[in-house]
Amino acid sequence: MEYKTFKKMGISPSMLGYGCMRLPLLKDGKIDEPEAERLLDTAIAAGVTYIDTAYPYHDGDSEPFVGRVLKKYDRSSFYLATKLPIWKLESAADARQIFEEQLLRLDVDYVDFYLLHALDQSKWDKILELGILDVVDELKAQGKIRHLGFSFHDQYSVFETIISYRDWDFCQIQLNYMDTDVQAGLKGYRLAEQLKIPMIIMEPIKGGTLAKLPSDLEEIFRASTPSASISSWALRWVGSHSNVKVILSGMSTYDQVIDNLKTFDQFKPLSTDELAVVDHVASTIKSRQKNGCTACQYCMPCPFGVNIPRNFQYWNEGSMYQNESRLKRYFAMGSEKAEFCQECGLCETMCPQGIQIRRDLKQLVSEINAL
C-alpha cells in the first residue's frame, strides 16, 4: 500500500481511502453488514488506514456501522474521517450536539479528520453567521478533532473564498480526468497546492462512470496496458498530482476492493505517454457532448418549470458515455422534463454560452421518444 505524508501534520495515511457512502446493500436498501465488513476488513488487512464516512450516509446508518467494524482494531491504527452536516444546523449549539452524537455513533473519543460537509456559498455564509468555526476550533483544542477541513461542491470563486479564509489542515474536492473544470477543478487544486493545503479527492472515478467506458475507448486503454483495469487509469491520473494525499473510493463489491488495492500496491504515477492516452480518451468523450451546457443556471428558473440544466446533463452524459440508462433518468424528472417547454425563449436571452436551448430541448425529446 502506498502512503503519502501530510507534512505539517506529521502523519502518513494510506493513499487509498475507503469511502463508506456506497457500501453493499440488502434488498431492503439497508447495509449488507456482513459483506460490507468483509470488504472493509480486506482493505484494512492490505494496508488501508483512511476510513471516510459522514452523518447522512446510508440514511444515517454508515457511521454506526463503521464504528462497530473499527472497534476490533487498535484506535491508533487507522484515521477516521466524518463530516458535520451544515444543512442541519440552526445554532452553534447544534454543531456541538451533532458532533457529540457522532462520537457516540462511531464509538470513539476523537475524529482524526473532521470536515465541514459539502460547502457551497450558502453553507459557508451559515457557518460564519452561526460561529461554527469557533465551535470546531474549540473541539480541536480539546483533542476531539485532530485535523479540520472541508469538502466542497460549488464554483471555483466560492472555493477560493473558503480556502483562503484560514489555514485549513486539508480540503476535499471532486476531481477526475473528466471534471477538470467542474466545481473547484484543477484550478482549485493548484490554489490549494500554492497555499500548501493538502488535498483529499472524492469521485476519482466519477461515481463509477470512469470504470466502464464505451468499448472503443476501453480499447485505447487496453492497447496501452492490456492488464490494467479501466478504473485504475482514473485513479492513477488523480494520484499523479503530488498534492493529492488520499484518494477516496466508494467500494461496494469485493472485486472493486481487490482491483483498487492492486492499483495502490506500489503505486506508479502516469508516465508522459500514459497521460497522453488519458487526454485522448477524455477529449474523445467530450467531443460526443450534445451541447456546451455548463450548468451555470443563468437560464433558470424556467417560467414553465423545466429544469434546463438537468435535462441537458442527462442528454450530454447519455451521449458522451454512450449509456442509454443515463439518458433514461429523464423519465424520473416529472414536470421538469424538456417536453414541457413552451418555447418562450426567455432562457436563450440569459445563456452565456449562446446555446439554442429551445432547439436542443426539442431534439432531446425527439431522441427520448425514439428509445
DRENDO-1510 file (C-alpha; in Angstrom, 1 decimal, always signed):
<recs>
REC; n; res; u; v; w
REC; 1; MET; +0.0; +0.0; +0.0 .
REC; 2; GLU; +1.2; +3.5; -0.9 .
REC; 3; TYR; +1.3; +6.1; +1.9 .
REC; 4; LYS; +1.5; +9.9; +1.4 .
REC; 5; THR; +2.7; +12.3; +4.1 .
REC; 6; PHE; +0.8; +15.3; +5.4 .
REC; 7; LYS; +3.9; +17.2; +6.3 .
REC; 8; LYS; +2.5; +19.9; +8.6 .
REC; 9; MET; +0.5; +17.2; +10.5 .
REC; 10; GLY; +3.3; +14.7; +10.6 .
REC; 11; ILE; +1.1; +11.8; +9.6 .
REC; 12; SER; +1.0; +9.3; +6.6 .
REC; 13; PRO; -2.4; +7.7; +5.9 .
REC; 14; SER; -2.9; +5.3; +3.1 .
REC; 15; MET; -3.2; +6.9; -0.3 .
REC; 16; LEU; -6.3; +4.8; -0.9 .
REC; 17; GLY; -9.1; +5.8; +1.3 .
REC; 18; TYR; -12.2; +3.7; +1.9 .
REC; 19; GLY; -15.4; +5.8; +1.2 .
REC; 20; CYS; -18.3; +4.4; +3.2 .
REC; 21; MET; -21.1; +6.1; +1.1 .
REC; 22; ARG; -21.7; +3.2; -1.3 .
REC; 23; LEU; -21.5; +0.1; +0.9 .
REC; 24; PRO; -23.1; -3.1; -0.4 .
REC; 25; LEU; -26.9; -3.3; +0.2 .
REC; 26; LEU; -29.6; -5.8; +1.0 .
REC; 27; LYS; -32.8; -5.9; -1.0 .
REC; 28; ASP; -34.5; -3.6; +1.6 .
REC; 29; GLY; -31.8; -0.9; +1.0 .
REC; 30; LYS; -30.1; -1.5; +4.3 .
REC; 31; ILE; -26.3; -2.1; +4.5 .
REC; 32; ASP; -25.4; -5.7; +3.9 .
REC; 33; GLU; -23.3; -5.6; +7.1 .
REC; 34; PRO; -21.5; -9.0; +6.8 .
REC; 35; GLU; -20.4; -8.3; +3.3 .
REC; 36; ALA; -19.5; -4.7; +4.0 .
REC; 37; GLU; -17.5; -5.7; +7.0 .
REC; 38; ARG; -15.7; -8.3; +4.8 .
REC; 39; LEU; -14.8; -5.6; +2.3 .
REC; 40; LEU; -13.5; -3.2; +5.0 .
REC; 41; ASP; -11.5; -6.0; +6.7 .
REC; 42; THR; -9.9; -6.9; +3.3 .
REC; 43; ALA; -8.9; -3.3; +2.6 .
REC; 44; ILE; -7.6; -2.8; +6.2 .
REC; 45; ALA; -5.6; -6.1; +6.0 .
REC; 46; ALA; -4.0; -4.8; +2.8 .
REC; 47; GLY; -2.9; -1.5; +4.5 .
REC; 48; VAL; -5.8; +0.9; +4.0 .
REC; 49; THR; -5.8; +3.2; +7.1 .
REC; 50; TYR; -8.1; +6.1; +6.0 .
REC; 51; ILE; -11.8; +5.4; +6.5 .
REC; 52; ASP; -14.3; +8.0; +5.4 .
REC; 53; THR; -17.9; +8.3; +6.4 .
REC; 54; ALA; -20.5; +11.1; +7.1 .
REC; 55; TYR; -23.6; +11.8; +9.2 .
REC; 56; PRO; -26.1; +11.2; +6.4 .
REC; 57; TYR; -24.5; +8.3; +4.5 .
REC; 58; HIS; -26.8; +5.3; +4.2 .
REC; 59; ASP; -29.7; +7.2; +5.9 .
REC; 60; GLY; -27.6; +7.7; +9.0 .
REC; 61; ASP; -26.5; +4.0; +9.2 .
REC; 62; SER; -23.0; +4.4; +7.9 .
REC; 63; GLU; -21.4; +6.0; +11.0 .
REC; 64; PRO; -22.7; +3.4; +13.5 .
REC; 65; PHE; -21.8; +0.5; +11.2 .
REC; 66; VAL; -18.3; +1.9; +10.6 .
REC; 67; GLY; -17.9; +2.4; +14.3 .
REC; 68; ARG; -18.8; -1.3; +15.0 .
REC; 69; VAL; -16.4; -2.6; +12.4 .
REC; 70; LEU; -13.5; -0.4; +13.5 .
REC; 71; LYS; -13.9; -1.3; +17.2 .
REC; 72; LYS; -12.0; -4.5; +16.7 .
REC; 73; TYR; -8.9; -2.5; +15.5 .
REC; 74; ASP; -6.5; -0.6; +17.6 .
REC; 75; ARG; -7.6; +3.1; +17.6 .
REC; 76; SER; -4.1; +4.3; +16.6 .
REC; 77; SER; -4.0; +2.0; +13.6 .
REC; 78; PHE; -6.5; +4.0; +11.4 .
REC; 79; TYR; -7.5; +7.5; +10.5 .
REC; 80; LEU; -11.3; +8.1; +10.8 .
REC; 81; ALA; -13.0; +10.9; +8.8 .
REC; 82; THR; -16.5; +12.1; +9.2 .
REC; 83; LYS; -18.4; +15.3; +8.4 .
REC; 84; LEU; -20.6; +18.0; +10.0 .
REC; 85; PRO; -23.9; +18.3; +8.2 .
REC; 86; ILE; -24.2; +22.1; +7.9 .
REC; 87; TRP; -27.7; +22.0; +6.5 .
REC; 88; LYS; -29.0; +20.6; +9.8 .
REC; 89; LEU; -27.6; +23.5; +11.9 .
REC; 90; GLU; -29.7; +26.3; +13.3 .
REC; 91; SER; -27.2; +27.4; +16.0 .
REC; 92; ALA; -23.7; +26.8; +17.2 .
REC; 93; ALA; -25.1; +24.6; +19.9 .
REC; 94; ASP; -26.5; +22.3; +17.2 .
REC; 95; ALA; -22.9; +21.8; +15.8 .
REC; 96; ARG; -21.7; +20.7; +19.2 .
REC; 97; GLN; -24.6; +18.4; +19.8 .
REC; 98; ILE; -24.3; +16.7; +16.4 .
REC; 99; PHE; -20.5; +16.2; +16.9 .
REC; 100; GLU; -21.1; +14.6; +20.3 .
REC; 101; GLU; -23.7; +12.4; +18.7 .
REC; 102; GLN; -21.3; +11.4; +16.0 .
REC; 103; LEU; -18.7; +10.4; +18.6 .
REC; 104; LEU; -21.3; +8.1; +20.2 .
REC; 105; ARG; -22.4; +6.7; +16.8 .
REC; 106; LEU; -18.8; +5.9; +15.9 .
REC; 107; ASP; -17.9; +4.9; +19.5 .
REC; 108; VAL; -14.7; +6.8; +19.5 .
REC; 109; ASP; -13.2; +9.6; +21.7 .
REC; 110; TYR; -11.9; +11.7; +18.8 .
REC; 111; VAL; -12.1; +12.1; +15.0 .
REC; 112; ASP; -8.9; +12.3; +13.0 .
REC; 113; PHE; -10.2; +14.2; +10.0 .
REC; 114; TYR; -13.4; +16.3; +10.6 .
REC; 115; LEU; -14.9; +18.1; +7.6 .
REC; 116; LEU; -17.4; +20.8; +7.2 .
REC; 117; HIS; -19.6; +18.9; +4.8 .
REC; 118; ALA; -20.4; +19.8; +1.1 .
REC; 119; LEU; -19.7; +23.5; +1.4 .
REC; 120; ASP; -21.2; +26.0; -1.1 .
REC; 121; GLN; -21.8; +29.7; -0.7 .
REC; 122; SER; -25.0; +29.4; +1.3 .
REC; 123; LYS; -23.5; +26.8; +3.7 .
REC; 124; TRP; -20.3; +29.0; +4.1 .
REC; 125; ASP; -22.5; +32.0; +4.9 .
REC; 126; LYS; -24.3; +30.0; +7.6 .
REC; 127; ILE; -21.0; +28.8; +9.1 .
REC; 128; LEU; -19.9; +32.4; +9.5 .
REC; 129; GLU; -23.2; +33.6; +10.7 .
REC; 130; LEU; -23.6; +31.0; +13.4 .
REC; 131; GLY; -20.0; +31.0; +14.5 .
REC; 132; ILE; -19.4; +27.3; +13.7 .
REC; 133; LEU; -15.7; +27.8; +13.2 .
REC; 134; ASP; -15.4; +28.8; +16.9 .
REC; 135; VAL; -17.1; +25.5; +17.9 .
REC; 136; VAL; -14.9; +23.2; +15.8 .
REC; 137; ASP; -11.8; +25.1; +16.9 .
REC; 138; GLU; -12.7; +24.5; +20.5 .
REC; 139; LEU; -13.3; +20.8; +19.8 .
REC; 140; LYS; -10.0; +20.7; +18.2 .
REC; 141; ALA; -8.3; +22.4; +21.1 .
REC; 142; GLN; -9.9; +19.7; +23.3 .
REC; 143; GLY; -8.4; +17.0; +21.2 .
REC; 144; LYS; -11.7; +15.7; +20.0 .
REC; 145; ILE; -10.9; +16.8; +16.4 .
REC; 146; ARG; -7.3; +16.1; +15.3 .
REC; 147; HIS; -7.4; +17.8; +11.8 .
REC; 148; LEU; -10.0; +20.2; +10.4 .
REC; 149; GLY; -11.0; +20.7; +6.8 .
REC; 150; PHE; -13.9; +20.9; +4.5 .
REC; 151; SER; -15.5; +19.2; +1.5 .
REC; 152; PHE; -16.7; +21.3; -1.4 .
REC; 153; HIS; -19.4; +21.5; -4.0 .
REC; 154; ASP; -19.7; +24.9; -5.7 .
REC; 155; GLN; -17.9; +27.1; -8.2 .
REC; 156; TYR; -14.2; +28.0; -8.1 .
REC; 157; SER; -14.8; +31.5; -6.9 .
REC; 158; VAL; -16.5; +30.2; -3.8 .
REC; 159; PHE; -13.7; +27.7; -3.3 .
REC; 160; GLU; -11.2; +30.5; -3.5 .
REC; 161; THR; -13.0; +32.4; -0.8 .
REC; 162; ILE; -13.3; +29.5; +1.6 .
REC; 163; ILE; -9.8; +28.0; +1.2 .
REC; 164; SER; -8.2; +31.5; +1.6 .
REC; 165; TYR; -10.2; +32.3; +4.7 .
REC; 166; ARG; -7.9; +30.5; +7.1 .
REC; 167; ASP; -5.0; +27.9; +7.3 .
REC; 168; TRP; -7.0; +24.7; +6.9 .
REC; 169; ASP; -5.4; +21.4; +7.7 .
REC; 170; PHE; -6.7; +19.9; +4.5 .
REC; 171; CYS; -9.5; +20.2; +2.0 .
REC; 172; GLN; -11.5; +17.7; -0.1 .
REC; 173; ILE; -12.8; +18.3; -3.6 .
REC; 174; GLN; -14.2; +16.3; -6.5 .
REC; 175; LEU; -11.6; +15.7; -9.2 .
REC; 176; ASN; -11.1; +13.2; -12.1 .
REC; 177; TYR; -9.9; +13.4; -15.7 .
REC; 178; MET; -13.3; +14.4; -16.9 .
REC; 179; ASP; -14.1; +17.0; -14.3 .
REC; 180; THR; -11.0; +19.2; -14.5 .
REC; 181; ASP; -13.2; +22.3; -15.0 .
REC; 182; VAL; -16.1; +21.3; -12.7 .
REC; 183; GLN; -16.5; +22.9; -9.3 .
REC; 184; ALA; -13.0; +23.7; -7.8 .
REC; 185; GLY; -11.4; +21.6; -10.6 .
REC; 186; LEU; -7.7; +21.7; -11.4 .
REC; 187; LYS; -7.7; +25.5; -10.8 .
REC; 188; GLY; -8.7; +24.8; -7.2 .
REC; 189; TYR; -6.1; +22.0; -6.9 .
REC; 190; ARG; -3.4; +24.4; -8.0 .
REC; 191; LEU; -4.6; +27.1; -5.5 .
REC; 192; ALA; -4.5; +24.5; -2.6 .
REC; 193; GLU; -1.1; +23.5; -3.7 .
REC; 194; GLN; +0.1; +27.1; -3.7 .
REC; 195; LEU; -1.3; +27.6; -0.2 .
REC; 196; LYS; +0.3; +24.3; +1.0 .
REC; 197; ILE; -3.0; +22.8; +2.0 .
REC; 198; PRO; -3.0; +19.0; +1.3 .
REC; 199; MET; -5.9; +17.6; -0.7 .
REC; 200; ILE; -8.2; +14.6; -0.3 .
REC; 201; ILE; -10.0; +13.7; -3.6 .
REC; 202; MET; -13.5; +12.3; -3.9 .
REC; 203; GLU; -15.2; +11.0; -7.1 .
REC; 204; PRO; -11.9; +10.0; -8.7 .
REC; 205; ILE; -13.9; +7.5; -10.9 .
REC; 206; LYS; -16.9; +9.9; -11.2 .
REC; 207; GLY; -19.3; +7.7; -9.3 .
REC; 208; GLY; -18.2; +4.6; -11.3 .
REC; 209; THR; -18.7; +6.3; -14.7 .
REC; 210; LEU; -14.9; +6.0; -15.5 .
REC; 211; ALA; -14.8; +2.3; -14.5 .
REC; 212; LYS; -16.7; +1.3; -17.6 .
REC; 213; LEU; -16.5; +3.2; -20.8 .
REC; 214; PRO; -17.7; +2.6; -24.4 .
REC; 215; SER; -15.8; -0.3; -25.9 .
REC; 216; ASP; -13.8; +1.8; -28.4 .
REC; 217; LEU; -12.4; +3.9; -25.5 .
REC; 218; GLU; -11.6; +0.9; -23.4 .
REC; 219; GLU; -9.7; -0.5; -26.3 .
REC; 220; ILE; -7.5; +2.6; -26.3 .
REC; 221; PHE; -6.5; +2.0; -22.7 .
REC; 222; ARG; -6.1; -1.8; -23.2 .
REC; 223; ALA; -3.8; -1.2; -26.2 .
REC; 224; SER; -1.5; +0.8; -24.0 .
REC; 225; THR; -1.6; -1.5; -20.9 .
REC; 226; PRO; -3.6; -4.7; -21.5 .
REC; 227; SER; -3.5; -5.8; -17.9 .
REC; 228; ALA; -4.7; -2.6; -16.3 .
REC; 229; SER; -8.3; -2.1; -15.3 .
REC; 230; ILE; -10.2; +0.9; -16.7 .
REC; 231; SER; -10.8; +2.3; -13.3 .
REC; 232; SER; -7.0; +2.1; -12.5 .
REC; 233; TRP; -6.4; +4.7; -15.2 .
REC; 234; ALA; -8.7; +7.2; -13.4 .
REC; 235; LEU; -7.2; +6.5; -10.0 .
REC; 236; ARG; -3.6; +6.9; -11.3 .
REC; 237; TRP; -4.5; +10.1; -13.1 .
REC; 238; VAL; -5.6; +11.6; -9.8 .
REC; 239; GLY; -2.7; +10.1; -7.8 .
REC; 240; SER; -0.2; +11.6; -10.3 .
REC; 241; HIS; -0.9; +15.0; -8.7 .
REC; 242; SER; +1.7; +15.5; -6.0 .
REC; 243; ASN; -0.5; +17.4; -3.5 .
REC; 244; VAL; -3.2; +14.7; -3.5 .
REC; 245; LYS; -2.6; +12.7; -0.3 .
REC; 246; VAL; -5.7; +10.5; -0.1 .
REC; 247; ILE; -8.0; +9.3; -2.9 .
REC; 248; LEU; -11.4; +8.1; -1.8 .
REC; 249; SER; -13.0; +5.2; -3.4 .
REC; 250; GLY; -16.6; +4.1; -2.6 .
REC; 251; MET; -16.0; +0.4; -3.0 .
REC; 252; SER; -19.2; -1.6; -2.9 .
REC; 253; THR; -18.0; -5.0; -4.2 .
REC; 254; TYR; -15.2; -7.4; -3.3 .
REC; 255; ASP; -13.9; -7.2; -6.9 .
REC; 256; GLN; -13.7; -3.4; -6.6 .
REC; 257; VAL; -11.7; -3.6; -3.4 .
REC; 258; ILE; -9.2; -6.1; -4.9 .
REC; 259; ASP; -8.8; -4.0; -8.1 .
REC; 260; ASN; -8.2; -0.8; -6.2 .
REC; 261; LEU; -5.8; -2.5; -3.8 .
REC; 262; LYS; -3.8; -3.7; -6.9 .
REC; 263; THR; -3.6; -0.1; -8.2 .
REC; 264; PHE; -2.2; +1.2; -4.9 .
REC; 265; ASP; +0.2; -1.6; -4.3 .
REC; 266; GLN; +3.5; +0.0; -5.3 .
REC; 267; PHE; +1.5; +2.9; -6.9 .
REC; 268; LYS; +3.0; +4.4; -10.1 .
REC; 269; PRO; +2.1; +7.8; -11.4 .
REC; 270; LEU; +1.2; +8.0; -15.0 .
REC; 271; SER; +4.1; +8.4; -17.4 .
REC; 272; THR; +4.1; +11.2; -20.1 .
REC; 273; ASP; +2.9; +8.7; -22.7 .
REC; 274; GLU; +0.1; +7.4; -20.4 .
REC; 275; LEU; -1.1; +10.9; -19.6 .
REC; 276; ALA; -1.4; +11.5; -23.3 .
REC; 277; VAL; -3.6; +8.3; -23.6 .
REC; 278; VAL; -5.9; +9.7; -20.8 .
REC; 279; ASP; -6.0; +13.1; -22.5 .
REC; 280; HIS; -7.0; +11.4; -25.8 .
REC; 281; VAL; -9.8; +9.4; -24.1 .
REC; 282; ALA; -11.1; +12.5; -22.3 .
REC; 283; SER; -11.1; +14.5; -25.4 .
REC; 284; THR; -13.0; +11.9; -27.3 .
REC; 285; ILE; -15.6; +11.6; -24.6 .
REC; 286; LYS; -16.0; +15.4; -24.5 .
REC; 287; SER; -16.3; +15.5; -28.3 .
REC; 288; ARG; -19.5; +13.4; -28.0 .
REC; 289; GLN; -21.2; +16.1; -25.9 .
REC; 290; LYS; -24.5; +17.2; -27.4 .
REC; 291; ASN; -24.2; +20.9; -26.4 .
REC; 292; GLY; -22.0; +23.1; -24.3 .
REC; 293; CYS; -24.3; +23.5; -21.2 .
REC; 294; THR; -22.1; +24.2; -18.2 .
REC; 295; ALA; -25.0; +24.1; -15.7 .
REC; 296; CYS; -24.3; +27.7; -14.8 .
REC; 297; GLN; -28.1; +28.1; -14.0 .
REC; 298; TYR; -28.3; +31.5; -15.7 .
REC; 299; CYS; -31.3; +30.1; -17.7 .
REC; 300; MET; -33.1; +29.3; -14.5 .
REC; 301; PRO; -35.8; +29.5; -13.3 .
REC; 302; CYS; -37.8; +28.5; -16.3 .
REC; 303; PRO; -41.3; +30.1; -16.1 .
REC; 304; PHE; -42.8; +26.7; -17.0 .
REC; 305; GLY; -40.8; +24.6; -14.6 .
REC; 306; VAL; -38.4; +22.9; -17.0 .
REC; 307; ASN; -35.1; +22.1; -15.4 .
REC; 308; ILE; -33.0; +23.0; -18.4 .
REC; 309; PRO; -29.5; +22.2; -17.0 .
REC; 310; ARG; -30.6; +18.8; -15.7 .
REC; 311; ASN; -32.2; +17.9; -19.0 .
REC; 312; PHE; -29.0; +18.7; -20.8 .
REC; 313; GLN; -26.9; +16.9; -18.2 .
REC; 314; TYR; -28.7; +13.6; -18.9 .
REC; 315; TRP; -28.7; +14.2; -22.6 .
REC; 316; ASN; -25.0; +15.0; -22.7 .
REC; 317; GLU; -23.9; +12.2; -20.4 .
REC; 318; GLY; -26.0; +9.7; -22.3 .
REC; 319; SER; -24.2; +10.6; -25.5 .
REC; 320; MET; -20.7; +11.1; -24.1 .
REC; 321; TYR; -20.6; +7.7; -22.3 .
REC; 322; GLN; -23.0; +6.0; -24.9 .
REC; 323; ASN; -25.0; +5.0; -21.9 .
REC; 324; GLU; -28.8; +4.8; -22.6 .
REC; 325; SER; -29.6; +4.4; -18.9 .
REC; 326; ARG; -28.2; +7.8; -18.1 .
REC; 327; LEU; -30.5; +9.4; -20.7 .
REC; 328; LYS; -33.4; +7.4; -19.3 .
REC; 329; ARG; -33.0; +9.3; -16.0 .
REC; 330; TYR; -35.1; +11.9; -17.9 .
REC; 331; PHE; -38.2; +9.9; -17.2 .
REC; 332; ALA; -38.0; +10.5; -13.5 .
REC; 333; MET; -38.0; +14.3; -13.8 .
REC; 334; GLY; -41.7; +14.7; -13.7 .
REC; 335; SER; -42.9; +18.2; -14.6 .
REC; 336; GLU; -39.3; +19.3; -15.1 .
REC; 337; LYS; -38.9; +17.4; -18.3 .
REC; 338; ALA; -38.0; +19.1; -21.6 .
REC; 339; GLU; -41.3; +18.2; -23.1 .
REC; 340; PHE; -43.0; +20.9; -21.0 .
REC; 341; CYS; -41.0; +23.7; -22.7 .
REC; 342; GLN; -43.4; +26.3; -24.1 .
REC; 343; GLU; -40.7; +27.9; -26.4 .
REC; 344; CYS; -40.9; +31.3; -24.8 .
REC; 345; GLY; -37.2; +31.9; -25.5 .
REC; 346; LEU; -36.5; +33.7; -22.2 .
REC; 347; CYS; -33.8; +31.2; -21.3 .
REC; 348; GLU; -31.9; +31.9; -24.5 .
REC; 349; THR; -31.6; +35.6; -23.7 .
REC; 350; MET; -29.8; +34.6; -20.5 .
REC; 351; CYS; -27.5; +31.8; -21.7 .
REC; 352; PRO; -23.8; +32.9; -21.7 .
REC; 353; GLN; -22.9; +30.0; -24.0 .
REC; 354; GLY; -25.3; +31.1; -26.7 .
REC; 355; ILE; -27.0; +27.7; -26.7 .
REC; 356; GLN; -30.1; +27.3; -28.9 .
REC; 357; ILE; -32.0; +25.9; -25.9 .
REC; 358; ARG; -35.4; +25.6; -27.5 .
REC; 359; ARG; -34.0; +23.7; -30.4 .
REC; 360; ASP; -31.9; +21.4; -28.2 .
REC; 361; LEU; -34.8; +20.6; -25.8 .
REC; 362; LYS; -36.8; +19.6; -28.9 .
REC; 363; GLN; -34.0; +17.4; -30.1 .
REC; 364; LEU; -33.7; +15.8; -26.6 .
REC; 365; VAL; -37.4; +15.0; -26.6 .
REC; 366; SER; -37.2; +13.5; -30.1 .
REC; 367; GLU; -34.3; +11.3; -29.1 .
REC; 368; ILE; -36.1; +10.2; -25.9 .
REC; 369; ASN; -39.3; +9.3; -27.9 .
REC; 370; ALA; -37.2; +7.2; -30.2 .
REC; 371; LEU; -35.8; +5.0; -27.5 .
</recs>
